[in-house]
């Protein structure tokens, strides 16, 4: 045939599924599942507090620099997608957990020269990979009995949802 009989048909849109969101109780449960007696316990606790309280992407978390934490002002400077920088408020609990972790970080036998300013390090004094953070979160969720399929990005969505549920301005949350 010379004309396409389907040219005027519209294709139905495939609905996008909303991302998983953790309740505050589930986040508390995950934080409680962290074994603080293990060498990486305080690091993991500080990481999850920062991830949730600041709504960071996993790459922003693993690339967070000590020099970009303004303890006295309650802000962190994040370099996000496309090298865009933004200032994000950080809660007092997250700052406290970072302070608790710093002695462990600074007592590492060797910190690789390329990672001297990186906040979260592995036992070999190098930066964490995204996969290590994913694995840690999956293990903690399983240990706390959470059946949802969660990832570091789940903490970002939970951060935004909880702020909006609490009455925060949508534009402000989008900027963070």
N, C-alpha and C positions, 0 to 999 in steps of 0.2 A: 504494500500500500504506500501511497505517496505522502500521507500526513500521519503524524503520530497521535493516536487517539488518547494517549495518556498525558499529553502535554499540559492539559488544564487541571490535572489531578494534583491535589496537595498531599504530600507525604505526612502522615501523623508524626508528631514530635514524640520522641522517646523520653518519658519522664525521668528526671534525675532524682536519685534517691538522696534524702537528707543524710548528712553525716551523723555518725554516732556521737552522742553527748553523754558525758558522765555526770552523775549527780554529785553534789558536794560530799555526800556520805561515801560514794564509791571512790572519789579522789582521796578522802581521808583513809579509807581502807587500803588503798594502794600505798599511800605514804606509810601507813602502819606496818605494811608487809616488809619494809626495808629493814634488813638486819644491820643495825648500827655497830655491831661488834666486829663486822667484817671490814677490811681495809677500805673497800670502796663504798661502804654504807653511807658515810657522811657526804661523799661526792654525789651519790645517786639521789640522796634526799635533797641536796641543794639544787641539783639539776631539775628535778621534778617541780620543786617550788618555783624556780625561775621559769620553767616551761609554762606552768599554769598561770602564775601571777602576772606574767608579762605577755602571754599569748604568742610566744615565739614559734617560728618554724624550726624544724630540727637542725637545719644547716646554720641558722642564726645562733642556736644554742651551742653547737659544737665549735662555732667560730667566735664566740664571745670572748673579748679581750679584757684582761684585768684593768687595763688603762681606760676602758670604756664604761667602767662602773663608777658612778658618782655617789658614794655612800652617804656623804653629807647632804646631798640634794635629793636623794631618793629617785634617781633616774639612771637608765643605762642607754648608751648609744649603740644602735643596731645598724649594721650594714645588711640590707635585705636584697631582694631580687633586683637585678639591674644596677647593683652598687648604690642603690638609694639609701640614704641614711635617715634615721628617724630617732627621736628621743622617746623612750617609753618609761612610764613610771614603774617603779619596782616596790613591792610591798616590804614592810618591815620584817615579816617572817622570812621571806626569801633572802633578804640581806643578812639576817641572823644566821640562816643556814649556810650562806656563803662564808661568813666569818668563822663558823664552826668547821667548815671544810678546809679553809686556807692552811692551817697548820699541817694537815695531812698532805696537802698538795706540796707545800714548801719543804716537807721532810723527805720527798722522793729522793732516792740516791742520785739520780741523774735526770735533768730536764733537758731535752733536746733543744739546741739553740734556736731552731725555727719555731718552737712552741713556748718560749720563755714568758710571753705575754698572754698566752691562751689560758683561760680560766680552768676548764675541765680537761684533765689529762688522764691517760691510762697509767698502769703501773710502770710502764717503760718510759714515762716522761714525754709521751707524744700525744697529739690530739686524738679525741675519740672519733670514730667513724659514725656515720648515720646508722649503719647496720647495728652497731653496738648499742645505740640508744633504743632502736626498735626492739632488739632482743631483750634488753633490760626491762622495758615496759611490758612486753608480752609475758615475761617470766613473773613480774610482780602482779600483773592482772590475774594470772593463773593461781598464784599463791594466795591472792585475796579472794578467790572464788568468783571473779567476774567473768561472765560468759560472753560478753560483748566482744566484737572484733575491734580492738583498739590499737592505736598507734600514737606516735608523738603528736600527730596532727589532731587527734581526738582531744588532746589537752587544749590545743588552740581553739577548737570549736567550743569546748566547754567554757573556756575563759570568756569568749564573746557572748555566748548564750547566758551565762550567769550575770555578766555585766548588764546586758539588755533586760533580763528578767528583774534585775535590781533597780531599773529605772535610768540606766546610763543613756546618754545621747548616742544614737545610732552612728552619726558622723564621727564622733569622737572614738567610738569603738572601731570603726572602719580604719581610721588613721593609725590606731595602735596595731 
